Amino acid sequence: MAFQNYQVLVSSLRYSMNSPPFSSLPLEQLLAQLQSTLTGLESGVAAKRSQEQRKLLPSESRFQRELKLLVRQFSNPLLLLLVVAVILSAMLGKPPIPSSFSSSCWQPDF
């Protein structure tokens, strides 16, 4: 996606390999290529560019974004191992800490 945005930017500036770098262009020429002024973009041009950029971006629903986030959170191998251990422990019915260990631990007097 970032590469597409870069291509759009480069094509909008009419950049070619034979032209000089943007940093060496005179300010007036650069502003003309960008269709801008010293004070910034005109509101019509800004709205047009904003609409063009929205068309390029893929639209995702909130559910899709949150589902991707959930999947990414479980992609850690250590977390997957922990989840498998919890499921196996629940299926086997054994507590994670042996009862002999918990009874031999120091317990405060209340």
Rosetta blueprint (number, residue, H / E / L):
1 M L
2 A H
3 F H
4 Q H
5 N H
6 Y H
7 Q H
8 V H
9 L H
10 V H
11 S H
12 S H
13 L L
14 R L
15 Y L
16 S L
17 M L
18 N L
19 S L
20 P L
21 P L
22 F H
23 S H
24 S H
25 L L
26 P L
27 L H
28 E H
29 Q H
30 L H
31 L H
32 A H
33 Q H
34 L H
35 Q L
36 S L
37 T E
38 L L
39 T L
40 G E
41 L L
42 E L
43 S H
44 G H
45 V H
46 A H
47 A H
48 K H
49 R H
50 S H
51 Q H
52 E H
53 Q H
54 R H
55 K H
56 L H
57 L L
58 P L
59 S L
60 E L
61 S L
62 R H
63 F H
64 Q H
65 R H
66 E H
67 L H
68 K H
69 L H
70 L H
71 V H
72 R H
73 Q H
74 F L
75 S L
76 N L
77 P H
78 L H
79 L H
80 L H
81 L H
82 L H
83 V H
84 V H
85 A H
86 V H
87 I H
88 L H
89 S H
90 A H
91 M H
92 L H
93 G L
94 K L
95 P L
96 P L
97 I L
98 P L
99 S H
100 S H
101 F H
102 S H
103 S H
104 S H
105 C L
106 W L
107 Q L
108 P L
109 D L
110 F L
